[in-house]
Amino acid sequence: MTDEDYMREAILEAKAAARRGEVPVGAVLVNPKSGEIIGRAGNAPIALDDPTAHAEILCLRDGGYETGNYRLSGLTLYVTLEPCTMCAGAISHARIGRVVYGADDVKGGAVKNGIRFFEQATCHHKPSVKKGVLSKICGELLKSFFKARRK
């Protein structure tokens, strides 16, 4: 499967989050050696009454349970929206090998925008990053969601 194929899986998680009334962000965690998806999640802070229940965090938790390890070295995280500072920190602590994201987040992002977490000297693990995969689709999910909420 390609980066676009895995991002489509993350988009399915984002759409499921939107149906639950959550901000439509989705993530999947992949073992690039086997191609297996070992974690998947959509945003769930409202459902879980948990401000940390971002798609990335929940997906990393799935990965930890699945692998039996809190170190997720060499795995690839696909996420529909640029990770925030909290999620970037979790990605670094988990030792994710690669992050692939869709839409930029000019307000809350921390990879390309904001503090650029992985570029900081204090960041102890820096994954490779690929941005903009299916960005138009990922961005449109968010725009549609918030437009409907403003009506």
N, C-alpha and C positions, 0 to 999 in steps of 0.2 A: 504494500500500500504506500501511497505517497503522502507528503505533508497535507495536501489538499483533502485526501481521503480521511485522514485522522481529524482534520479540522471539521469536516462534515459531521463526524461523530460528536465532536464537542458542540457543534451547532445544534444537534439533536438534544443534547443536555440543556443548552440554553433555552430552546423552545419549550422543553418540559418545565423549566423553572418559570418561564413566563406564564404558562398555563396555570401554575400554582400561585401566581400573583407576585412572584419574585422578580427582581431585575434579571433580565435574560443574559446571564453569563454562564458558559459551560466549559468544562475541562475534561480531558482524558489523559491518562498516564500510560505510556507505551514503553515496552521493552524493545528497543530497536533491533536487537539481535534476533529475537523470535517474531517480532511484529505483533505480539500479543498485547491487547489492552488490559492492563492490570488494575486500573482505577478509572472511575468516571463519576462525575457529579455536576450538578447545577447549583447555582446560588440557593441558599436556604436560611438566611438569617431570620426571616420572619417566622417561618415554620418551626424553627428550632429555638426561637428566642435567644439567639446567639450571634452577637455582632462579628464573631470570627468565622462564621459559617459561609465564607466565600467559596466559590466553586473550586478554586485552587487548593485551599486548605482541606476541604472535604476529600478531594481527589488524592492529595498526598496521604491523608489518613487511610484511605482505601489501599493505597500502595504499600504503606507500612504494614497493615494487617495482612495483605496478600503475600508479601515477601518475608514477613516475620522480622523486619529490620527497619529501624528508623532512618538508616542511610539508604538513599535511593540512587546511589551512584550509577551514572551511565544511562539513566532512564530519560525519556523525553516527555515533557509536559506540553500539551497543546491546550491553549485557552483562547476563548473568543475575544477577550478584551485584555489590553495591556495590564499586567499585574500592578496592584497598589504596593505601597511600602510594606505593609504587613505580609502580604503574600510573597513579595520579593525576598523578604527576610526568611520566611519559611522555606522557600525554594533553595536559598543558599544553605540554610542549616541542613536540609535534606540531601544536599550534594547532588541535586538534579544536574544531569550532564548537558541538557539542551532544553531551551524554552522556545516554543513557536507560538506566536500570538497573532490574532486577526486585527481588530481595530485598535487604533491609538486611543489613549484616554488622556486628553490634554489637561483635564482638571485633577484627576486622581491617580494617574499613572506614575510609576516610579522606575521605569526601565528606559524608555526613550525620553519621556517627559519628567517633570518634577525633579526629584533629587538624583535620578539616575543611579539607583542603589548599587547596581553591579559594577559601576565605575568608581565607587568610593574606595579609598585606601583601606578602610576598616572592614570592607566586605571580605570575609575569609574564603568564600568559594564563589567563583564567577562562572556561571554556565554560558555556553554559547547561546546566542539569541538570533532568531529569525523573525522578523516582523512583517506584517502586512499580508499574511496568507488568508485569502478569501475575505479581505478587510471590508469590502463593499457589503457583502452579505451580513457579516458580523455587525457592522455599524448600523445597517438598516434595521436589524432586530431591535437594537437599543432605541433608535429614533422612533420606530413604530410604537414600541412599548410606552415610551414617555409621552408621545403625542396622544395616544389613547387615554393616558392617565390625566392629561390636562383638559380633556373635554368635559 
